[in-house]
Amino acid sequence: MDTYDYDLAVIGSGPAGQKGAIAAAKLGKHVVIVDRQEMTGGVCLQTGTIPSKTVREAILYLSGFRQRTFYGKDYVVSERISARDLAHRVQAVVGRELEVIRNQLRRNGVATLPGTVRFVDPHTLEVTSATNTTTRLTAEHVLIACGTRAARSPDIPLDGVRIFDADQLPNVPELPRDLIVVGAGVIGLEYASMLTALDIKVTIIDQRPTLLDFVDRELIEGLCYHMRRRGATLRLGETVASVGIDARGRVEAVLESGKRVHGHALLYAVGRQANSDLLDLGAAGLQADSRGRIVVNECFQTAVPHIYAAGDVIGFPSLAASSAEQGRLASAHMFGAPRKPVAPELLPYGIYSVPEISMVGRTEQQLTDARIPYEVGVAKYEELAKGQILGDETGMLKLLFDPDSLLLLGAHAIGEGATELIHIGQAVLALGGTIEYFRDTVFNYPTLAEAYKVAALAGINRL
């Protein structure tokens, strides 16, 4: 038998790489993670999930946004909010989380090797350090969890100051007075809605006529309504032809329709590009699509059986939580450990817009397309004592259920705490429960969780 340096080499230290490596180490395997020193924790920690959600919390606190129901629309905690104020909080959170990740890897005996990596052959990797020192290692199995970077276009002259992508936004030196956002996907909408909470005027441009088709339409309509009230302009069905600086020093986006949109800055948020193009996949007998995504089977195996892939590099849903689970399941399969994959309909989605949105299960449109009968139960935050206490009178929880068996089919929430609230519905859905559970359960009072009881009662009343 061949002798390898490691049982598993993991490319990338984001959620998929971390959990895949730790799962293998717990099975007694010799594991190494390879990633650039400055990207420890992956995009999730360094430029994506953690920084963006930290920026959101900083904005909501410093702007006094959550308290304006009580103290008026002009209420603020800090009169002048700078990019430095937001960056300070991001750096503190990222630093602490980085320590947690390093400690977890060390406690589980996972070796780390900093540097860029490429395949030499299906079992051999070459790692180049920051000082251009190269090291070769061999591994019986490889897990590709290299993550993604913001997709770029040669027609968009990014400078990281006035014209930037989502990876650069947390480090911009100055908050814009008004902002053009190109791309109305999850990332574009999250950042756009956050900045409107700072009374920054935002114009959102997207070539698609509708937003986030996988999300409940009523929730998306609610998000758009709240964003428009805060000064956002939506230009859907429009394509950007060029971007530049006009004679007055403003950023100008010229649309194919002939319109010209001006702003102090522009955020380019049109999708993600997987980093697999940096790995020399051909040497391993693999290939990727135009976005760098690698095809895998239900066990996360690639076309080369001992090489697995997980996380954003395999595409949708590209969520930190689902990526972590994919990495764990990939390691379990490669080393013969028990595994029970989560059904896709049980994966929760969280969109950290303002207000935030979360969902689990099927939407009304999906049920309609599948010709599955359903009924709806709705609870509005304004009906809940906790909603009044929090000052959120616009939030909502919607339950979809079978009108005959009362089985829960989906749960959808918008408003304060939606991404936490959704896990109650997720648990009941996973266990095959009915909305009678919510009717017959006692929830702490006052809580947002009480919305499940109110929605269940409203749904049963509709029958």
C-alpha positions as CSV (number, residue, x, y, z in Angstrom):
1,M,0.0,0.0,0.0
2,D,1.1,3.6,-0.7
3,T,2.2,5.6,2.3
4,Y,1.0,9.1,2.6
5,D,2.0,12.0,4.7
6,Y,-1.6,12.6,5.8
7,D,-4.9,10.7,5.8
8,L,-6.6,13.9,4.8
9,A,-5.5,17.2,3.4
10,V,-8.0,20.0,3.5
11,I,-7.8,22.9,1.1
12,G,-9.4,25.9,2.8
13,S,-10.1,26.8,6.5
14,G,-13.6,28.1,6.2
15,P,-16.6,26.4,7.8
16,A,-16.5,23.4,5.4
17,G,-12.7,22.9,5.8
18,Q,-12.8,23.4,9.6
19,K,-15.6,20.9,10.3
20,G,-14.4,18.4,7.8
21,A,-10.9,18.4,9.3
22,I,-12.1,18.2,12.9
23,A,-14.5,15.4,12.0
24,A,-11.7,13.4,10.5
25,A,-9.4,14.1,13.4
26,K,-12.0,12.8,15.9
27,L,-11.9,9.6,13.9
28,G,-8.2,9.3,14.7
29,K,-7.0,10.5,11.3
30,H,-3.9,12.5,10.6
31,V,-5.2,15.8,9.1
32,V,-3.7,19.0,7.7
33,I,-5.4,22.2,6.6
34,V,-3.7,24.4,4.0
35,D,-4.8,28.0,3.6
36,R,-3.2,31.4,3.2
37,Q,-2.3,32.9,6.6
38,E,-4.4,36.0,6.1
39,M,-7.4,33.9,5.2
40,T,-7.6,31.6,8.3
41,G,-11.3,31.0,8.9
42,G,-12.0,31.5,5.2
43,V,-14.2,34.2,3.6
44,C,-16.8,33.5,6.3
45,L,-14.5,35.0,9.0
46,Q,-12.3,37.4,7.1
47,T,-14.4,39.2,4.5
48,G,-17.9,37.7,4.4
49,T,-20.3,36.4,7.0
50,I,-18.8,37.5,10.3
51,P,-17.7,41.0,9.1
52,S,-20.9,41.8,7.4
53,K,-23.1,40.7,10.3
54,T,-20.9,42.6,12.7
55,V,-21.2,45.7,10.5
56,R,-25.0,45.2,10.7
57,E,-25.1,45.1,14.4
58,A,-22.8,48.1,14.7
59,I,-25.0,50.1,12.4
60,L,-28.2,49.1,14.2
61,Y,-26.7,50.1,17.6
62,L,-24.9,53.3,16.6
63,S,-27.8,54.6,14.5
64,G,-30.3,54.0,17.3
65,F,-32.4,52.3,14.6
66,R,-34.1,49.8,16.9
67,Q,-35.2,52.5,19.4
68,R,-36.8,54.9,16.9
69,T,-40.3,53.5,17.4
70,F,-40.1,55.0,21.0
71,Y,-37.8,58.0,20.6
72,G,-38.6,59.3,17.2
73,K,-37.1,58.9,13.7
74,D,-34.3,61.3,14.4
75,Y,-33.0,59.3,17.4
76,V,-29.3,58.3,17.2
77,V,-26.8,56.9,19.6
78,S,-23.9,58.5,17.8
79,E,-24.3,61.7,15.8
80,R,-21.4,61.0,13.5
81,I,-20.8,57.3,12.4
82,S,-17.6,56.7,10.5
83,A,-16.2,53.7,8.6
84,R,-13.6,53.5,11.4
85,D,-16.4,53.0,14.0
86,L,-17.7,50.0,12.1
87,A,-14.2,48.6,11.4
88,H,-13.2,48.8,15.0
89,R,-16.1,46.4,16.0
90,V,-15.4,44.1,13.1
91,Q,-11.7,43.8,14.0
92,A,-12.5,43.0,17.6
93,V,-15.0,40.2,16.6
94,V,-12.8,38.7,13.9
95,G,-9.8,38.6,16.3
96,R,-11.7,36.8,19.0
97,E,-13.3,34.3,16.5
98,L,-9.9,33.6,15.0
99,E,-8.6,32.6,18.4
100,V,-11.6,30.2,18.8
101,I,-10.9,28.6,15.4
102,R,-7.2,28.1,16.0
103,N,-7.9,26.7,19.5
104,Q,-10.4,24.2,18.1
105,L,-8.0,23.0,15.4
106,R,-5.1,22.7,17.9
107,R,-7.2,20.8,20.5
108,N,-8.2,18.3,17.9
109,G,-4.7,17.8,16.6
110,V,-5.2,19.3,13.2
111,A,-2.0,20.5,11.6
112,T,-2.1,23.8,9.7
113,L,0.2,24.8,6.9
114,P,0.0,28.4,5.7
115,G,0.4,29.2,2.0
116,T,-1.2,28.9,-1.5
117,V,-1.7,25.4,-2.8
118,R,-2.0,23.6,-6.1
119,F,-2.3,20.0,-7.2
120,V,0.7,18.2,-8.6
121,D,-1.2,14.9,-9.0
122,P,-4.4,13.5,-7.5
123,H,-2.6,12.7,-4.2
124,T,0.1,15.4,-4.1
125,L,-0.2,19.1,-3.2
126,E,2.4,21.8,-3.5
127,V,2.2,24.6,-0.9
128,T,4.0,27.9,-1.4
129,S,4.5,30.1,1.6
130,A,4.5,33.9,1.8
131,T,8.3,33.8,1.5
132,N,8.1,31.6,-1.7
133,T,9.2,28.5,0.1
134,T,7.6,25.4,-1.4
135,T,6.6,22.2,0.4
136,R,5.1,19.1,-1.1
137,L,2.8,16.8,0.8
138,T,0.8,13.7,0.0
139,A,-2.6,12.7,1.3
140,E,-4.8,9.6,0.9
141,H,-7.9,11.9,0.7
142,V,-8.3,15.5,-0.2
143,L,-11.2,17.8,0.7
144,I,-11.5,20.9,-1.5
145,A,-13.1,23.7,0.5
146,C,-11.4,26.6,-1.0
147,G,-14.4,29.0,-0.9
148,T,-15.1,31.9,-3.2
149,R,-14.2,35.5,-3.9
150,A,-16.4,38.3,-5.2
151,A,-17.0,38.0,-8.9
152,R,-15.4,40.8,-10.9
153,S,-16.0,42.2,-14.4
154,P,-13.3,43.9,-16.6
155,D,-15.9,46.6,-17.2
156,I,-16.0,47.6,-13.5
157,P,-12.9,49.6,-12.5
158,L,-12.7,48.6,-8.8
159,D,-10.4,50.8,-6.7
160,G,-11.5,49.7,-3.2
161,V,-12.3,53.3,-2.3
162,R,-15.1,54.6,-4.5
163,I,-15.9,51.5,-6.5
164,F,-15.6,48.3,-4.6
165,D,-16.9,44.7,-4.2
166,A,-18.4,43.0,-1.2
167,D,-15.1,41.7,0.0
168,Q,-13.7,45.2,0.0
169,L,-16.7,47.0,1.6
170,P,-15.8,46.3,5.3
171,N,-12.5,48.2,4.7
172,V,-13.6,51.2,2.8
173,P,-12.1,54.4,4.3
174,E,-15.3,56.5,4.2
175,L,-19.0,55.8,4.3
176,P,-20.6,57.1,1.1
177,R,-23.3,59.8,1.2
178,D,-25.2,57.8,-1.4
179,L,-24.5,54.4,-2.9
180,I,-25.1,52.5,-6.1
181,V,-25.5,48.8,-5.6
182,V,-25.1,46.6,-8.7
183,G,-26.6,43.2,-7.9
184,A,-29.7,42.4,-5.8
185,G,-28.7,39.0,-4.6
186,V,-28.5,38.2,-0.9
187,I,-25.2,40.1,-0.4
188,G,-26.3,43.2,-2.3
189,L,-29.6,43.4,-0.5
190,E,-28.0,42.8,2.9
191,Y,-25.5,45.7,2.5
192,A,-28.0,48.0,0.8
193,S,-30.6,47.6,3.6
194,M,-28.0,48.1,6.3
195,L,-26.8,51.3,4.8
196,T,-30.3,52.7,4.4
197,A,-30.6,52.4,8.2
198,L,-27.8,55.1,8.3
199,D,-30.0,57.3,6.1
200,I,-27.7,56.6,3.1
201,K,-29.6,56.9,-0.2
202,V,-29.2,53.6,-2.1
203,T,-30.0,52.8,-5.7
204,I,-30.1,49.0,-6.4
205,I,-29.7,47.8,-10.0
206,D,-30.3,44.2,-11.1
207,Q,-31.0,42.7,-14.5
208,R,-33.6,40.3,-13.0
209,P,-37.2,41.5,-12.8
210,T,-37.8,40.0,-9.4
211,L,-35.7,39.6,-6.2
212,L,-34.6,36.3,-4.5
213,D,-37.1,33.9,-6.1
214,F,-36.4,31.2,-3.5
215,V,-37.9,33.5,-0.7
216,D,-41.6,33.9,0.1
217,R,-43.0,36.7,-2.0
218,E,-44.8,38.4,0.8
219,L,-41.6,38.7,2.8
220,I,-39.7,40.1,-0.1
221,E,-42.4,42.7,-0.7
222,G,-42.2,43.6,2.9
223,L,-38.4,44.1,2.7
224,C,-38.7,46.2,-0.4
225,Y,-41.4,48.4,1.2
226,H,-39.3,49.1,4.3
227,M,-36.2,49.8,2.2
228,R,-38.1,52.2,0.0
229,R,-39.4,54.0,3.0
230,R,-35.8,54.6,4.1
231,G,-34.8,56.0,0.7
232,A,-33.9,53.1,-1.4
233,T,-34.6,53.0,-5.2
234,L,-35.0,49.7,-7.0
235,R,-34.1,49.6,-10.7
236,L,-34.9,46.0,-11.7
237,G,-34.7,44.5,-15.2
238,E,-31.7,46.9,-15.9
239,T,-28.2,46.0,-17.0
240,V,-25.1,48.1,-16.3
241,A,-23.2,48.9,-19.5
242,S,-20.3,50.8,-17.9
243,V,-19.1,52.4,-14.8
244,G,-16.8,55.5,-14.4
245,I,-16.3,58.9,-12.7
246,D,-18.2,61.8,-14.3
247,A,-17.0,65.4,-14.8
248,R,-18.3,66.4,-11.3
249,G,-16.3,63.6,-9.6
250,R,-19.3,61.3,-9.0
251,V,-19.5,57.6,-9.7
252,E,-21.7,57.1,-12.8
253,A,-23.3,53.8,-13.9
254,V,-24.6,53.9,-17.4
255,L,-27.4,51.4,-18.0
256,E,-28.1,49.6,-21.3
257,S,-31.5,51.3,-21.3
258,G,-29.7,54.7,-21.6
259,K,-30.3,55.8,-18.0
260,R,-27.4,57.3,-16.0
261,V,-27.3,56.6,-12.2
262,H,-25.0,58.7,-10.0
263,G,-23.7,58.2,-6.5
264,H,-20.8,58.9,-4.2
265,A,-19.7,55.2,-4.4
266,L,-20.6,51.9,-6.1
267,L,-20.8,48.4,-4.6
268,Y,-20.4,45.7,-7.3
269,A,-22.2,42.5,-5.8
270,V,-22.9,40.3,-8.8
271,G,-22.3,36.8,-7.5
272,R,-19.2,34.9,-6.4
273,Q,-16.4,33.1,-8.2
274,A,-15.0,29.9,-6.7
275,N,-11.3,29.9,-6.0
276,S,-10.8,26.5,-7.6
277,D,-9.2,28.1,-10.6
278,L,-6.1,28.7,-8.4
279,L,-5.7,25.0,-7.6
280,D,-4.5,23.5,-11.0
281,L,-7.5,21.1,-10.9
282,G,-6.4,19.5,-14.2
283,A,-3.4,17.9,-12.5
284,A,-5.9,16.1,-10.2
285,G,-8.1,15.0,-13.1
286,L,-10.8,17.5,-12.3
287,Q,-12.5,20.4,-13.9
288,A,-14.9,23.2,-12.9
289,D,-17.6,25.3,-14.6
290,S,-17.3,28.9,-15.6
291,R,-17.9,30.1,-12.0
292,G,-15.3,27.6,-10.7
293,R,-17.9,25.3,-9.1
294,I,-17.0,21.6,-8.8
295,V,-19.7,18.9,-9.4
296,V,-20.1,16.4,-6.5
297,N,-22.4,13.5,-5.8
298,E,-24.7,13.1,-2.7
299,C,-21.6,12.1,-0.7
300,F,-19.6,15.1,-1.8
301,Q,-17.3,13.0,-3.9
302,T,-15.9,14.6,-7.1
303,A,-15.2,12.7,-10.3
304,V,-12.0,11.5,-8.6
305,P,-13.4,9.3,-5.8
306,H,-10.7,10.1,-3.1
307,I,-11.1,13.9,-3.7
308,Y,-14.2,15.5,-2.1
309,A,-15.5,19.1,-2.3
310,A,-17.8,21.0,0.1
311,G,-18.9,24.5,0.8
312,D,-19.3,27.4,-1.5
313,V,-17.1,25.7,-4.2
314,I,-19.9,23.3,-5.0
315,G,-22.5,26.1,-5.3
316,F,-26.0,26.6,-3.9
317,P,-26.9,27.1,-1.1
318,S,-23.5,28.5,-0.2
319,L,-24.4,29.1,3.4
320,A,-21.8,29.0,6.3
321,A,-24.1,26.6,8.3
322,S,-24.7,24.2,5.4
323,S,-21.1,24.3,4.3
324,A,-20.0,23.2,7.8
325,E,-22.4,20.3,7.7
326,Q,-21.2,19.3,4.2
327,G,-17.6,19.2,5.4
328,R,-18.5,17.0,8.3
329,L,-20.5,14.6,6.1
330,A,-17.8,14.4,3.5
331,S,-15.3,13.3,6.2
332,A,-17.7,10.8,7.6
333,H,-18.2,9.2,4.2
334,M,-14.5,9.1,3.2
335,F,-13.7,7.3,6.5
336,G,-16.8,5.1,6.8
337,A,-18.4,6.8,9.8
338,P,-22.2,6.9,10.3
339,R,-23.8,9.8,8.4
340,K,-27.3,11.1,8.1
341,P,-27.6,14.0,5.6
342,V,-30.0,16.8,6.3
343,A,-32.9,16.9,3.8
344,P,-32.6,20.0,1.6
345,E,-36.1,21.2,2.7
346,L,-34.9,21.2,6.4
347,L,-32.0,23.7,5.8
348,P,-32.8,27.1,7.3
349,Y,-32.0,30.2,5.3
350,G,-31.1,33.5,7.0
351,I,-30.9,36.8,5.2
352,Y,-29.4,39.5,7.4
353,S,-31.1,42.4,5.8
354,V,-32.9,45.2,7.8
355,P,-35.4,43.8,8.6
356,E,-33.9,40.3,8.6
357,I,-35.6,37.4,6.8
358,S,-35.5,33.7,7.6
359,M,-37.2,30.6,6.3
360,V,-37.3,26.8,6.4
361,G,-39.4,24.3,4.4
362,R,-41.4,25.1,1.3
363,T,-42.8,28.4,0.0
364,E,-46.3,29.1,-1.2
365,Q,-45.0,29.2,-4.8
366,Q,-43.3,25.8,-4.4
367,L,-46.4,24.2,-2.9
368,T,-48.6,25.7,-5.7
369,D,-46.2,24.5,-8.4
370,A,-46.3,21.0,-6.9
371,R,-50.1,21.1,-6.6
372,I,-49.9,20.5,-2.8
373,P,-52.9,22.0,-0.9
374,Y,-52.0,24.2,2.0
375,E,-53.4,26.7,4.4
376,V,-51.7,29.7,6.1
377,G,-51.5,31.0,9.6
378,V,-50.0,34.4,10.3
379,A,-48.8,36.2,13.4
380,K,-47.8,39.8,13.3
381,Y,-45.3,41.2,15.8
382,E,-47.7,44.1,16.6
383,E,-50.0,41.4,18.1
384,L,-47.2,40.3,20.5
385,A,-46.3,41.9,23.7
386,K,-42.6,41.3,22.9
387,G,-43.0,43.0,19.6
388,Q,-44.3,46.1,21.4
389,I,-41.4,45.9,23.9
390,L,-38.8,45.6,21.1
391,G,-40.5,48.4,19.1
392,D,-40.9,46.1,16.1
393,E,-44.5,46.5,14.9
394,T,-43.8,45.4,11.3
395,G,-42.5,41.8,11.8
396,M,-44.4,38.7,10.9
397,L,-44.3,34.9,11.1
398,K,-46.1,32.8,8.5
399,L,-46.8,29.1,8.9
400,L,-47.8,26.9,5.9
401,F,-49.5,23.6,6.8
402,D,-51.6,20.8,5.3
403,P,-55.3,21.6,5.8
404,D,-56.2,17.9,6.4
405,S,-53.3,16.5,8.5
406,L,-52.2,19.9,9.9
407,L,-48.6,18.9,9.1
408,L,-46.2,21.8,9.1
409,L,-44.9,22.4,5.5
410,G,-42.9,25.7,5.9
411,A,-42.2,28.6,8.2
412,H,-41.2,32.1,7.1
413,A,-40.3,35.1,9.2
414,I,-39.4,38.7,8.7
415,G,-38.5,41.1,11.5
416,E,-36.3,41.3,14.6
417,G,-34.9,37.9,15.6
418,A,-36.2,36.1,12.6
419,T,-33.1,34.1,12.0
420,E,-33.3,32.8,15.6
421,L,-37.0,32.3,15.7
422,I,-37.0,30.1,12.6
423,H,-35.3,27.2,14.4
424,I,-38.4,26.4,16.4
425,G,-40.2,25.7,13.1
426,Q,-37.2,23.8,11.8
427,A,-37.3,21.4,14.7
428,V,-41.1,20.7,14.3
429,L,-40.7,20.3,10.6
430,A,-37.8,17.8,11.0
431,L,-39.8,15.7,13.4
432,G,-42.8,15.6,11.2
433,G,-45.0,17.6,13.6
434,T,-48.3,19.4,13.1
435,I,-49.3,23.0,14.0
436,E,-51.2,21.4,16.9
437,Y,-47.9,21.3,18.7
438,F,-47.8,25.1,18.6
439,R,-51.4,25.3,19.7
440,D,-50.9,23.0,22.7
441,T,-47.4,24.2,23.8
442,V,-46.8,26.9,26.4
443,F,-44.2,29.5,25.3
444,N,-42.5,31.9,27.7
445,Y,-44.3,35.2,27.8
446,P,-43.4,37.8,26.6
447,T,-41.3,36.3,23.7
448,L,-41.3,36.4,19.9
449,A,-41.6,32.6,20.1
450,E,-45.2,33.1,21.1
451,A,-45.8,34.0,17.4
452,Y,-45.9,30.3,16.7
453,K,-48.9,29.8,18.9
454,V,-50.7,32.9,17.5
455,A,-50.0,31.8,13.9
456,A,-51.1,28.2,14.6
457,L,-54.4,29.5,16.2
458,A,-55.0,31.8,13.2
459,G,-54.4,29.0,10.8
460,I,-56.7,26.6,12.6
461,N,-59.4,29.3,12.7
462,R,-59.2,29.6,8.9
463,L,-60.3,26.0,8.6
